[in-house]
Amino acid sequence: LEDASQLTRTDLYGKYVEAVEAVAAAVRGKEEAEAELTAVVREVQAKAPRILEMRRQYEELVAAHDGLSTRLHAAMVEGEAAAAHAAALETKLAASDSEIGALRAENADLS
């Protein structure tokens, strides 16, 4: 900073004008920033209901997916159990067919 006592009135007035212009520029910058911030806040507030609705739909879809996954797993377990039971029945049927064949052969031998 310069010593104010060594400046002329013209120089002092020039410094004053520079300071006033700098303050005015700072005020304009602040007002512009506040206007931008206000616009952003309005935009967020306008989008908030849609975002909340999308969140609700997402949570419903996740719950539905979880339910379907549980049902699919249960169906797969039931299918595996049915396949094992069918295989056991086929084994019993083959054994029964074999026993019937043996009994028929024995009956034919006895006749």
FENGI-V491300 format. One record per residue. N is the residue number from 1. SS is DSSP state (hx for helix, st for strand, lp for the rest). OMEGA is omega in whole degrees, -180 to 180 (999 if undefined). Layout:
N:SS:OMEGA
N:SS:OMEGA
This chain:
1:lp:179
2:lp:176
3:lp:-176
4:hx:-178
5:hx:-178
6:hx:-179
7:lp:176
8:lp:178
9:hx:179
10:hx:178
11:hx:179
12:hx:179
13:hx:177
14:hx:178
15:hx:179
16:hx:179
17:hx:178
18:hx:-179
19:hx:179
20:hx:179
21:hx:179
22:hx:178
23:hx:180
24:hx:178
25:hx:179
26:hx:179
27:hx:178
28:hx:178
29:hx:178
30:hx:-180
31:hx:178
32:hx:179
33:hx:178
34:hx:178
35:hx:178
36:hx:179
37:hx:178
38:hx:178
39:hx:179
40:hx:179
41:hx:178
42:hx:-179
43:hx:179
44:hx:179
45:hx:179
46:hx:-177
47:hx:-175
48:hx:180
49:hx:180
50:hx:179
51:hx:179
52:hx:178
53:hx:178
54:hx:178
55:hx:179
56:hx:179
57:hx:178
58:hx:-180
59:hx:176
60:hx:180
61:hx:178
62:hx:179
63:hx:179
64:hx:179
65:hx:179
66:hx:179
67:hx:179
68:hx:178
69:hx:178
70:hx:180
71:hx:179
72:hx:179
73:hx:179
74:hx:179
75:hx:179
76:hx:178
77:hx:179
78:hx:178
79:hx:178
80:hx:179
81:hx:179
82:hx:179
83:hx:178
84:hx:179
85:hx:178
86:hx:179
87:hx:178
88:hx:179
89:hx:177
90:hx:177
91:hx:178
92:hx:179
93:hx:179
94:hx:179
95:hx:179
96:hx:178
97:hx:179
98:hx:179
99:hx:178
100:hx:179
101:hx:180
102:hx:179
103:hx:178
104:hx:180
105:hx:179
106:hx:178
107:hx:180
108:hx:179
109:hx:-179
110:hx:-178
111:lp:999
